[in-house]
């Protein structure tokens, strides 16, 4: 089973006056693995995501919904050997999220929660664990 992870994410977005936007993101994280047969194992996840963002209002406080597609490359690092886990896997995910942006002129702060449904995952034993993930994030940015 995967443990909580810390990572970095770079997100670029383009918005329109209609409330629809397009986002592109790159993420890199490292998860612990809670399995006694692999005490030194960690799982590195590198992802690229393309998503739509919809906001019903354009104001100082702007709530929004997101939907997208994400391709994640998982690789076991610091691995001592196990028959339970493969060395690497490419996983397709569908992220759905909700968030709010706070704007001050051209500067903004963003809070977001996302759940990612995973498909075509072969990394973990079938039926035992899932690579579905969730995240909560906070960010700051600047509008051009």
C-alpha positions as protocol buffer text, in pm:
chain_id: "A"
residue {
  index: 1
  type: UNK
  ca { x: 0 y: 0 z: 0 }
}
residue {
  index: 2
  type: UNK
  ca { x: 119 y: 350 z: -80 }
}
residue {
  index: 3
  type: UNK
  ca { x: 191 y: 603 z: 190 }
}
residue {
  index: 4
  type: UNK
  ca { x: 144 y: 979 z: 174 }
}
residue {
  index: 5
  type: UNK
  ca { x: 388 y: 1162 z: -50 }
}
residue {
  index: 6
  type: UNK
  ca { x: 544 y: 1501 z: -88 }
}
residue {
  index: 7
  type: UNK
  ca { x: 624 y: 1635 z: -430 }
}
residue {
  index: 8
  type: UNK
  ca { x: 645 y: 1928 z: -664 }
}
residue {
  index: 9
  type: UNK
  ca { x: 403 y: 2035 z: -934 }
}
residue {
  index: 10
  type: UNK
  ca { x: 433 y: 2296 z: -1208 }
}
residue {
  index: 11
  type: UNK
  ca { x: 99 y: 2403 z: -1357 }
}
residue {
  index: 12
  type: UNK
  ca { x: 37 y: 2641 z: -1648 }
}
residue {
  index: 13
  type: UNK
  ca { x: -313 y: 2754 z: -1737 }
}
residue {
  index: 14
  type: UNK
  ca { x: -489 y: 2951 z: -2009 }
}
residue {
  index: 15
  type: UNK
  ca { x: -832 y: 3094 z: -1929 }
}
residue {
  index: 16
  type: UNK
  ca { x: -1108 y: 3260 z: -2128 }
}
residue {
  index: 17
  type: UNK
  ca { x: -1381 y: 3504 z: -2034 }
}
residue {
  index: 18
  type: UNK
  ca { x: -1639 y: 3224 z: -2070 }
}
residue {
  index: 19
  type: UNK
  ca { x: -1512 y: 3049 z: -1755 }
}
residue {
  index: 20
  type: UNK
  ca { x: -1343 y: 2764 z: -1945 }
}
residue {
  index: 21
  type: UNK
  ca { x: -971 y: 2712 z: -1921 }
}
residue {
  index: 22
  type: UNK
  ca { x: -701 y: 2468 z: -2020 }
}
residue {
  index: 23
  type: UNK
  ca { x: -426 y: 2351 z: -1784 }
}
residue {
  index: 24
  type: UNK
  ca { x: -102 y: 2162 z: -1840 }
}
residue {
  index: 25
  type: UNK
  ca { x: 85 y: 2020 z: -1541 }
}
residue {
  index: 26
  type: UNK
  ca { x: 406 y: 1831 z: -1460 }
}
residue {
  index: 27
  type: UNK
  ca { x: 439 y: 1656 z: -1122 }
}
residue {
  index: 28
  type: UNK
  ca { x: 712 y: 1459 z: -947 }
}
residue {
  index: 29
  type: UNK
  ca { x: 660 y: 1281 z: -613 }
}
residue {
  index: 30
  type: UNK
  ca { x: 799 y: 1000 z: -400 }
}
residue {
  index: 31
  type: UNK
  ca { x: 569 y: 766 z: -204 }
}
residue {
  index: 32
  type: UNK
  ca { x: 666 y: 533 z: 76 }
}
residue {
  index: 33
  type: UNK
  ca { x: 551 y: 172 z: 46 }
}
residue {
  index: 34
  type: UNK
  ca { x: 405 y: 15 z: 363 }
}
residue {
  index: 35
  type: UNK
  ca { x: 497 y: -347 z: 297 }
}
residue {
  index: 36
  type: UNK
  ca { x: 716 y: -544 z: 541 }
}
residue {
  index: 37
  type: UNK
  ca { x: 871 y: -741 z: 253 }
}
residue {
  index: 38
  type: UNK
  ca { x: 1009 y: -412 z: 109 }
}
residue {
  index: 39
  type: UNK
  ca { x: 1127 y: -203 z: 406 }
}
residue {
  index: 40
  type: UNK
  ca { x: 1353 y: 21 z: 193 }
}
residue {
  index: 41
  type: UNK
  ca { x: 1126 y: 62 z: -109 }
}
residue {
  index: 42
  type: UNK
  ca { x: 981 y: 387 z: -234 }
}
residue {
  index: 43
  type: UNK
  ca { x: 771 y: 460 z: -538 }
}
residue {
  index: 44
  type: UNK
  ca { x: 863 y: 756 z: -757 }
}
residue {
  index: 45
  type: UNK
  ca { x: 581 y: 902 z: -968 }
}
residue {
  index: 46
  type: UNK
  ca { x: 642 y: 1139 z: -1260 }
}
residue {
  index: 47
  type: UNK
  ca { x: 329 y: 1272 z: -1431 }
}
residue {
  index: 48
  type: UNK
  ca { x: 206 y: 1490 z: -1715 }
}
residue {
  index: 49
  type: UNK
  ca { x: -153 y: 1614 z: -1705 }
}
residue {
  index: 50
  type: UNK
  ca { x: -386 y: 1793 z: -1946 }
}
residue {
  index: 51
  type: UNK
  ca { x: -710 y: 1926 z: -1803 }
}
residue {
  index: 52
  type: UNK
  ca { x: -1013 y: 2148 z: -1845 }
}
residue {
  index: 53
  type: UNK
  ca { x: -1105 y: 2401 z: -1579 }
}
residue {
  index: 54
  type: UNK
  ca { x: -1450 y: 2557 z: -1547 }
}
residue {
  index: 55
  type: UNK
  ca { x: -1538 y: 2847 z: -1322 }
}
residue {
  index: 56
  type: UNK
  ca { x: -1897 y: 2979 z: -1301 }
}
residue {
  index: 57
  type: UNK
  ca { x: -1779 y: 3328 z: -1197 }
}
residue {
  index: 58
  type: UNK
  ca { x: -1485 y: 3558 z: -1264 }
}
residue {
  index: 59
  type: UNK
  ca { x: -1430 y: 3752 z: -941 }
}
residue {
  index: 60
  type: UNK
  ca { x: -1186 y: 3804 z: -655 }
}
residue {
  index: 61
  type: UNK
  ca { x: -1296 y: 3467 z: -512 }
}
residue {
  index: 62
  type: UNK
  ca { x: -1335 y: 3218 z: -797 }
}
residue {
  index: 63
  type: UNK
  ca { x: -1455 y: 2860 z: -732 }
}
residue {
  index: 64
  type: UNK
  ca { x: -1388 y: 2603 z: -1006 }
}
residue {
  index: 65
  type: UNK
  ca { x: -1415 y: 2239 z: -1117 }
}
residue {
  index: 66
  type: UNK
  ca { x: -1152 y: 2041 z: -1310 }
}
residue {
  index: 67
  type: UNK
  ca { x: -1150 y: 1730 z: -1529 }
}
residue {
  index: 68
  type: UNK
  ca { x: -859 y: 1589 z: -1724 }
}
residue {
  index: 69
  type: UNK
  ca { x: -633 y: 1305 z: -1825 }
}
residue {
  index: 70
  type: UNK
  ca { x: -298 y: 1224 z: -1664 }
}
residue {
  index: 71
  type: UNK
  ca { x: -22 y: 983 z: -1762 }
}
residue {
  index: 72
  type: UNK
  ca { x: 198 y: 873 z: -1472 }
}
residue {
  index: 73
  type: UNK
  ca { x: 521 y: 676 z: -1480 }
}
residue {
  index: 74
  type: UNK
  ca { x: 579 y: 485 z: -1156 }
}
residue {
  index: 75
  type: UNK
  ca { x: 922 y: 340 z: -1073 }
}
residue {
  index: 76
  type: UNK
  ca { x: 1034 y: 150 z: -764 }
}
residue {
  index: 77
  type: UNK
  ca { x: 1350 y: 296 z: -611 }
}
residue {
  index: 78
  type: UNK
  ca { x: 1568 y: 163 z: -326 }
}
residue {
  index: 79
  type: UNK
  ca { x: 1426 y: -182 z: -390 }
}
residue {
  index: 80
  type: UNK
  ca { x: 1561 y: -497 z: -230 }
}
residue {
  index: 81
  type: UNK
  ca { x: 1354 y: -742 z: -439 }
}
residue {
  index: 82
  type: UNK
  ca { x: 999 y: -876 z: -419 }
}
residue {
  index: 83
  type: UNK
  ca { x: 765 y: -1085 z: -629 }
}
residue {
  index: 84
  type: UNK
  ca { x: 470 y: -867 z: -527 }
}
residue {
  index: 85
  type: UNK
  ca { x: 562 y: -554 z: -718 }
}
residue {
  index: 86
  type: UNK
  ca { x: 688 y: -483 z: -1068 }
}
residue {
  index: 87
  type: UNK
  ca { x: 978 y: -250 z: -1131 }
}
residue {
  index: 88
  type: UNK
  ca { x: 784 y: 12 z: -1329 }
}
residue {
  index: 89
  type: UNK
  ca { x: 442 y: 93 z: -1474 }
}
residue {
  index: 90
  type: UNK
  ca { x: 273 y: 354 z: -1689 }
}
residue {
  index: 91
  type: UNK
  ca { x: -73 y: 438 z: -1553 }
}
residue {
  index: 92
  type: UNK
  ca { x: -349 y: 647 z: -1710 }
}
residue {
  index: 93
  type: UNK
  ca { x: -548 y: 851 z: -1460 }
}
residue {
  index: 94
  type: UNK
  ca { x: -861 y: 1066 z: -1483 }
}
residue {
  index: 95
  type: UNK
  ca { x: -832 y: 1355 z: -1236 }
}
residue {
  index: 96
  type: UNK
  ca { x: -1146 y: 1530 z: -1109 }
}
residue {
  index: 97
  type: UNK
  ca { x: -1117 y: 1822 z: -874 }
}
residue {
  index: 98
  type: UNK
  ca { x: -1263 y: 2121 z: -702 }
}
residue {
  index: 99
  type: UNK
  ca { x: -1087 y: 2437 z: -596 }
}
residue {
  index: 100
  type: UNK
  ca { x: -1095 y: 2808 z: -533 }
}
residue {
  index: 101
  type: UNK
  ca { x: -871 y: 3089 z: -656 }
}
residue {
  index: 102
  type: UNK
  ca { x: -825 y: 3417 z: -468 }
}
residue {
  index: 103
  type: UNK
  ca { x: -714 y: 3709 z: -688 }
}
residue {
  index: 104
  type: UNK
  ca { x: -532 y: 4033 z: -597 }
}
residue {
  index: 105
  type: UNK
  ca { x: -469 y: 4222 z: -919 }
}
residue {
  index: 106
  type: UNK
  ca { x: -239 y: 3999 z: -1128 }
}
residue {
  index: 107
  type: UNK
  ca { x: -135 y: 3783 z: -831 }
}
residue {
  index: 108
  type: UNK
  ca { x: -340 y: 3484 z: -716 }
}
residue {
  index: 109
  type: UNK
  ca { x: -350 y: 3204 z: -461 }
}
residue {
  index: 110
  type: UNK
  ca { x: -504 y: 2868 z: -544 }
}
residue {
  index: 111
  type: UNK
  ca { x: -641 y: 2589 z: -320 }
}
residue {
  index: 112
  type: UNK
  ca { x: -738 y: 2260 z: -484 }
}
residue {
  index: 113
  type: UNK
  ca { x: -847 y: 1906 z: -400 }
}
residue {
  index: 114
  type: UNK
  ca { x: -817 y: 1634 z: -666 }
}
residue {
  index: 115
  type: UNK
  ca { x: -906 y: 1265 z: -689 }
}
residue {
  index: 116
  type: UNK
  ca { x: -740 y: 1062 z: -966 }
}
residue {
  index: 117
  type: UNK
  ca { x: -902 y: 739 z: -1089 }
}
residue {
  index: 118
  type: UNK
  ca { x: -633 y: 498 z: -1219 }
}
residue {
  index: 119
  type: UNK
  ca { x: -668 y: 263 z: -1518 }
}
residue {
  index: 120
  type: UNK
  ca { x: -438 y: -1 z: -1674 }
}
residue {
  index: 121
  type: UNK
  ca { x: -235 y: -38 z: -1357 }
}
residue {
  index: 122
  type: UNK
  ca { x: -10 y: -344 z: -1331 }
}
residue {
  index: 123
  type: UNK
  ca { x: 230 y: -225 z: -1062 }
}
residue {
  index: 124
  type: UNK
  ca { x: 53 y: -377 z: -761 }
}
residue {
  index: 125
  type: UNK
  ca { x: -113 y: -718 z: -727 }
}
residue {
  index: 126
  type: UNK
  ca { x: -461 y: -717 z: -880 }
}
residue {
  index: 127
  type: UNK
  ca { x: -735 y: -684 z: -622 }
}
residue {
  index: 128
  type: UNK
  ca { x: -504 y: -595 z: -333 }
}
residue {
  index: 129
  type: UNK
  ca { x: -423 y: -228 z: -381 }
}
residue {
  index: 130
  type: UNK
  ca { x: -507 y: 51 z: -621 }
}
residue {
  index: 131
  type: UNK
  ca { x: -312 y: 340 z: -767 }
}
residue {
  index: 132
  type: UNK
  ca { x: -613 y: 573 z: -735 }
}
residue {
  index: 133
  type: UNK
  ca { x: -476 y: 881 z: -560 }
}
residue {
  index: 134
  type: UNK
  ca { x: -597 y: 1206 z: -409 }
}
residue {
  index: 135
  type: UNK
  ca { x: -419 y: 1529 z: -338 }
}
residue {
  index: 136
  type: UNK
  ca { x: -469 y: 1862 z: -167 }
}
residue {
  index: 137
  type: UNK
  ca { x: -255 y: 2149 z: -289 }
}
residue {
  index: 138
  type: UNK
  ca { x: -196 y: 2519 z: -244 }
}
residue {
  index: 139
  type: UNK
  ca { x: -19 y: 2743 z: -492 }
}
residue {
  index: 140
  type: UNK
  ca { x: 58 y: 3100 z: -579 }
}
residue {
  index: 141
  type: UNK
  ca { x: 93 y: 3251 z: -922 }
}
residue {
  index: 142
  type: UNK
  ca { x: 99 y: 3551 z: -1148 }
}
residue {
  index: 143
  type: UNK
  ca { x: -130 y: 3631 z: -1443 }
}
residue {
  index: 144
  type: UNK
  ca { x: 26 y: 3767 z: -1760 }
}
